[in-house]
Amino acid sequence: MKLPLLPCLAFAAVLALPAAAREPGAHVHGAGKLDVAVDGKTLTLNLEAPLDSLLGFEHLPRDAQQKAAVRAMAERLNRAAELFVPTPAAACKPSAVKLASPVLDAAQQGAGDGHADLDGEFVFRCDQPLALRAIDVRLFAAFPNLRRLDVAVVTGGGQAAARLTPQQTRISW
């Protein structure tokens, strides 16, 4: 039985996250959330992570070194094919990356100095979507402060959830 995509994604996301992470305002350094959806030939990954997990700080950059760290983070995240490696037989290629964070938005330079996150959307087009069975997530090597990712996956064939760590970087379904 195939379930509608949106309810499946919401259900999988709820199952994948510990109770504390579902509370409003929850913000855990070293942890992030990755939602994966496969819809036809489109693979979409949505990442949410505290900036501390990606940069080592969460405030707006205060000096040249922190500004350089923000640029380096954005450059790494824009190279989606190096960070997310789908099953090779699926022939997936990155088609779009969208990043949102106060440290990336010049219009928010007057924003607060609180616990800030980064939201990223990574879209791939897959020539052979039925061959897509796993993704190797290489975020841990690129961002050593990231220690855990709670992952929820929804495909036309079902759902999967996992907790990835630097030692376990592959989600399979």
TITIMI-533036 format. One record per residue: residue in one letter; x, y, z of N, C-alpha, C in turn. Coordinates in steps of 0.02 Angstrom, whole numbers. Atoms other than C-alpha are relative to their C-alpha. Layout:
N
REC; A; X; Y; Z; X; Y; Z; X; Y; Z $
...
! end
This chain:
173
REC; M; 42; -59; 0; 0; 0; 0; 44; 62; 0 $
REC; K; -38; -62; 3; 70; 169; -49; -38; 54; 38 $
REC; L; 30; -54; -37; 37; 313; 68; 17; 66; -32 $
REC; P; -16; -66; 28; 27; 497; 18; 66; 25; 28 $
REC; L; -67; -22; -18; 199; 580; 23; 2; 44; 62 $
REC; L; -4; -47; -55; 163; 723; 143; -13; -33; 68 $
REC; P; 9; 32; -65; 86; 619; 285; 56; -49; 17 $
REC; C; -56; 47; -13; 225; 489; 264; 61; 38; 25 $
REC; L; -59; -39; -20; 360; 622; 277; -9; 25; 71 $
REC; A; 12; -25; -68; 281; 698; 433; 6; -57; 50 $
REC; F; -3; 57; -45; 260; 526; 513; 72; -24; 9 $
REC; A; -69; 22; -4; 439; 474; 472; 42; 49; 39 $
REC; A; -39; -51; -37; 509; 638; 537; -14; -4; 74 $
REC; V; 17; 6; -71; 416; 618; 701; 34; -61; 30 $
REC; L; -31; 61; -26; 479; 440; 722; 76; 6; 7 $
REC; A; -73; -3; 2; 658; 487; 682; 30; 43; 54 $
REC; L; -28; -47; -48; 678; 622; 812; -15; -19; 72 $
REC; P; 14; 12; -70; 698; 599; 998; -50; 53; 25 $
REC; A; 52; -44; -26; 562; 681; 1104; 26; 71; 12 $
REC; A; -26; -67; -16; 674; 826; 1158; 8; 42; -62 $
REC; A; -11; -38; 62; 710; 875; 978; -65; 24; -30 $
REC; R; 65; -21; 27; 523; 890; 940; -29; 58; 40 $
REC; E; 26; -55; -39; 495; 1018; 1077; 16; 66; -34 $
REC; P; -14; -65; 31; 479; 1197; 1016; 63; 30; 29 $
REC; G; -61; -34; -23; 644; 1289; 1025; 57; -47; 15 $
REC; A; -55; 46; -14; 747; 1130; 1044; 58; 16; -46 $
REC; H; -60; -19; 37; 925; 1163; 989; 57; -38; 32 $
REC; V; -51; 43; -29; 1059; 1033; 1015; 64; 6; -40 $
REC; H; -65; -6; 34; 1240; 1071; 973; 25; -69; -18 $
REC; G; -27; 63; 23; 1322; 933; 874; -50; -44; -35 $
REC; A; 53; 41; 29; 1155; 868; 812; -33; 38; -57 $
REC; G; 37; -30; 55; 1057; 898; 653; -55; -47; -21 $
REC; K; 57; 38; 26; 905; 837; 560; 5; 0; -75 $
REC; L; -1; 7; 73; 899; 773; 381; -62; -37; -22 $
REC; D; 59; 32; 29; 736; 738; 291; 15; -13; -74 $
REC; V; -15; 23; 68; 750; 641; 128; -66; -21; -32 $
REC; A; 61; 20; 36; 609; 627; 1; 18; -17; -72 $
REC; V; -9; 21; 69; 608; 534; -164; -70; 3; -32 $
REC; D; 63; -9; 35; 469; 588; -282; 14; -3; -75 $
REC; G; -16; 9; 71; 484; 520; -458; 75; 1; -9 $
REC; K; -72; -5; 12; 655; 570; -523; 34; 51; 44 $
REC; T; -27; -53; -42; 680; 702; -389; 16; -27; 69 $
REC; L; -24; 16; -68; 781; 671; -231; 11; 67; 34 $
REC; T; -7; -63; -37; 763; 812; -104; 23; -15; 70 $
REC; L; -26; 7; -68; 864; 824; 56; -6; 68; 34 $
REC; N; 6; -61; -39; 821; 954; 188; 40; -8; 64 $
REC; L; -45; 1; -58; 954; 987; 319; -16; 57; 47 $
REC; E; 5; -51; -51; 929; 1081; 481; 52; -15; 53 $
REC; A; -54; 12; -49; 1079; 1103; 596; 18; 66; 34 $
REC; P; -24; -61; -34; 1137; 1226; 729; 65; 22; -33 $
REC; L; -62; -25; 30; 1273; 1339; 660; 61; -23; 38 $
REC; D; -57; 24; -39; 1385; 1283; 803; 25; -67; -28 $
REC; S; -19; 66; 27; 1384; 1108; 724; 38; 6; -66 $
REC; L; -31; -10; 65; 1443; 1180; 558; 58; 49; 1 $
REC; L; -50; -53; -2; 1547; 1332; 606; 42; 0; 63 $
REC; G; -34; -6; -64; 1595; 1314; 788; -22; 61; 38 $
REC; F; 30; -57; -33; 1497; 1472; 830; -69; 12; -32 $
REC; E; 68; -11; 25; 1317; 1533; 809; -17; 73; -10 $
REC; H; 14; -71; 6; 1327; 1721; 815; 21; 25; -70 $
REC; L; -22; -30; 63; 1350; 1836; 667; 76; 6; 1 $
REC; P; -74; -3; 0; 1533; 1836; 611; 25; 67; 25 $
REC; R; -25; -60; -33; 1633; 1959; 713; 67; 24; -27 $
REC; D; -66; -20; 24; 1801; 1960; 626; 12; -35; -68 $
REC; A; -16; 28; 66; 1886; 1912; 463; 4; -76; 0 $
REC; Q; -5; 73; -4; 1921; 1734; 521; -70; -32; 1 $
REC; Q; 68; 28; -3; 1737; 1702; 562; -36; 12; -67 $
REC; K; 30; -12; 65; 1682; 1782; 398; 26; -50; -51 $
REC; A; -30; 51; 45; 1802; 1665; 306; -30; -68; 15 $
REC; A; 30; 64; -18; 1729; 1517; 403; -71; -6; -28 $
REC; V; 68; 0; 29; 1553; 1565; 347; 4; -12; -75 $
REC; R; -8; 10; 73; 1610; 1577; 165; 19; -72; -15 $
REC; A; -22; 69; 12; 1698; 1408; 177; -58; -49; 12 $
REC; M; 58; 43; -13; 1542; 1328; 254; -47; 2; -59 $
REC; A; 47; -6; 56; 1432; 1395; 115; 28; -33; -63 $
REC; E; -31; 32; 58; 1556; 1338; -19; -5; -76; 5 $
REC; R; 5; 73; -10; 1561; 1162; 55; -71; -24; -11 $
REC; L; 70; 21; 6; 1372; 1152; 68; -26; 6; -72 $
REC; N; 21; -6; 70; 1352; 1210; -112; 28; -55; -45 $
REC; R; -26; 57; 38; 1452; 1058; -169; -37; -64; 24 $
REC; A; 44; 53; -24; 1306; 940; -135; 24; -70; -19 $
REC; A; -21; 66; 23; 1378; 796; -237; 57; -29; 42 $
REC; E; -53; 23; -44; 1526; 787; -117; -25; -18; 69 $
REC; L; 26; 10; -67; 1417; 787; 39; -52; -55; 4 $
REC; F; 54; 50; 3; 1275; 672; -15; 13; -44; -61 $
REC; V; -17; 45; 55; 1318; 520; -121; -54; -55; -5 $
REC; P; 52; 51; 10; 1163; 425; -180; 27; -62; -34 $
REC; T; -18; 62; 33; 1171; 246; -243; 23; 16; -71 $
REC; P; -25; -18; 67; 1281; 261; -400; -45; -22; -58 $
REC; A; 42; 25; 54; 1163; 155; -507; -60; 45; -13 $
REC; A; 57; -44; 10; 1027; 287; -483; 17; 60; -44 $
REC; A; -24; -55; 43; 1132; 413; -581; -32; 67; 19 $
REC; C; 27; -63; -26; 1082; 562; -473; 52; 56; -7 $
REC; K; -43; -59; 8; 1154; 734; -511; -32; 58; 37 $
REC; P; 28; -57; -34; 1133; 890; -405; -30; 50; -50 $
REC; S; 31; -49; 44; 1013; 1017; -481; -12; 66; 34 $
REC; A; 11; -63; -35; 988; 1148; -344; 22; -6; 72 $
REC; V; -16; -6; -71; 1052; 1203; -174; -26; 67; 24 $
REC; K; 24; -61; -32; 965; 1329; -63; 22; -1; 73 $
REC; L; -24; -6; -69; 1043; 1387; 101; -32; 61; 32 $
REC; A; 29; -56; -36; 961; 1496; 232; 27; 1; 71 $
REC; S; -27; -9; -68; 1041; 1564; 391; 13; 74; 10 $
REC; P; -15; -70; -12; 1062; 1732; 475; 72; 20; -19 $
REC; V; -69; -17; 16; 1250; 1723; 445; 11; 7; -75 $
REC; L; -6; -4; 73; 1221; 1710; 257; -39; 58; -30 $
REC; D; 46; -51; 26; 1092; 1848; 241; 22; 69; 24 $
REC; A; -24; -67; -18; 1164; 2023; 237; -56; 44; 28 $
REC; A; 57; -40; -24; 988; 2093; 269; -12; -12; 75 $
REC; Q; 11; 17; -70; 990; 2007; 440; 60; 17; 43 $
REC; Q; -61; -14; -39; 1157; 2077; 497; -16; 33; 67 $
REC; G; 18; -28; -64; 1064; 2168; 636; -39; -50; 43 $
REC; A; 39; 50; -36; 978; 2006; 691; 34; -18; 66 $
REC; G; -25; 19; -66; 999; 1934; 865; 60; -46; -3 $
REC; D; -61; 41; -6; 1150; 1840; 925; -16; -67; 35 $
REC; G; 21; 60; -36; 1052; 1689; 989; 24; -64; -33 $
REC; H; -16; 65; 27; 1057; 1506; 944; -26; -5; -72 $
REC; A; 21; -2; 70; 1053; 1512; 754; 12; -67; -34 $
REC; D; -4; 62; 39; 1027; 1368; 632; 17; 16; -73 $
REC; L; -4; -3; 73; 1062; 1335; 450; -51; -49; -27 $
REC; D; 47; 44; 36; 926; 1264; 338; 26; -6; -71 $
REC; G; -23; 11; 67; 981; 1186; 177; -46; -48; -38 $
REC; E; 38; 44; 43; 886; 1109; 33; 45; -20; -58 $
REC; F; -44; 27; 52; 981; 997; -88; -43; -43; -45 $
REC; V; 43; 36; 48; 891; 936; -244; 44; -34; -52 $
REC; F; -35; 40; 51; 955; 798; -358; -52; -26; -49 $
REC; R; 41; 34; 51; 883; 730; -521; 33; -67; -12 $
REC; C; -25; 69; 7; 900; 542; -538; -27; -31; -64 $
REC; D; 20; 32; 63; 899; 455; -707; -33; -68; 12 $
REC; Q; 25; 67; -16; 863; 285; -626; -25; 0; 73 $
REC; P; 21; -7; -70; 762; 326; -468; -17; -66; 34 $
REC; L; 15; 64; -31; 709; 145; -441; 63; -34; 28 $
REC; A; -63; 28; -25; 893; 102; -413; 24; 35; 64 $
REC; L; -21; -38; -59; 906; 230; -272; -20; -38; 63 $
REC; R; 12; 40; -59; 923; 129; -112; 37; 25; 62 $
REC; A; -40; -24; -57; 1044; 227; -2; 33; 66; -17 $
REC; I; -39; -61; 8; 1138; 388; 26; 57; -2; 50 $
REC; D; -57; -9; -45; 1312; 405; 97; 3; 74; 16 $
REC; V; 1; -69; -23; 1310; 564; 201; 70; 18; 25 $
REC; R; -70; -17; -16; 1482; 645; 209; 6; 67; 37 $
REC; L; -1; -63; -38; 1436; 795; 315; 47; -3; 59 $
REC; F; -41; 6; -60; 1532; 728; 465; 74; 15; -15 $
REC; A; -70; -14; 19; 1699; 735; 374; 10; 74; -15 $
REC; A; -5; -70; 18; 1663; 911; 311; -10; 46; 60 $
REC; F; 17; -41; -58; 1598; 975; 479; 11; -41; 64 $
REC; P; -17; 43; -57; 1687; 890; 626; -40; 14; 64 $
REC; N; 41; -13; -59; 1576; 976; 757; -68; -34; -4 $
REC; L; 62; 37; 9; 1427; 881; 685; 11; -71; 24 $
REC; R; -10; 66; -30; 1410; 722; 788; -58; -48; -11 $
REC; R; 58; 43; 7; 1235; 659; 750; -50; 32; -49 $
REC; L; 54; -21; 45; 1102; 670; 614; -58; -48; 7 $
REC; D; 61; 41; 0; 925; 608; 638; -30; 6; -69 $
REC; V; 20; 1; 70; 866; 556; 466; -68; -34; -7 $
REC; A; 64; 29; 19; 691; 523; 400; -2; -3; -76 $
REC; V; 2; 10; 73; 668; 452; 224; -71; -20; -19 $
REC; V; 65; 19; 27; 506; 443; 125; 9; -10; -75 $
REC; T; -1; 15; 71; 496; 359; -45; -69; -26; -20 $
REC; G; 63; 30; 22; 353; 293; -150; -11; -69; 28 $
REC; G; 4; 67; -26; 392; 124; -75; -3; -6; 75 $
REC; G; 4; 4; -73; 390; 170; 109; 43; 52; 34 $
REC; Q; -39; -47; -40; 485; 256; 246; 56; -37; 36 $
REC; A; -56; 27; -40; 647; 232; 342; 23; 57; 45 $
REC; A; -28; -50; -46; 729; 320; 488; 64; -29; 29 $
REC; A; -63; 23; -29; 902; 313; 562; 33; 59; 35 $
REC; R; -43; -51; -30; 1025; 406; 669; 70; -13; -28 $
REC; L; -67; 5; 28; 1189; 438; 578; 50; 34; 46 $
REC; T; -55; -26; -41; 1355; 471; 665; 63; -1; -44 $
REC; P; -62; 5; 40; 1535; 492; 606; 20; -72; -15 $
REC; Q; -16; 71; 12; 1549; 302; 621; -51; -34; -45 $
REC; Q; 53; 28; 41; 1384; 266; 531; -28; 56; -44 $
REC; T; 17; -56; 43; 1362; 380; 382; -46; -17; -58 $
REC; R; 41; 22; 57; 1247; 281; 267; -71; -13; 24 $
REC; I; 71; 16; -12; 1057; 281; 266; -23; -42; -60 $
REC; S; 24; 47; 52; 980; 135; 170; -75; -11; 10 $
REC; W; 72; 17; -4; 800; 92; 129; -17; -52; -51 $
! end
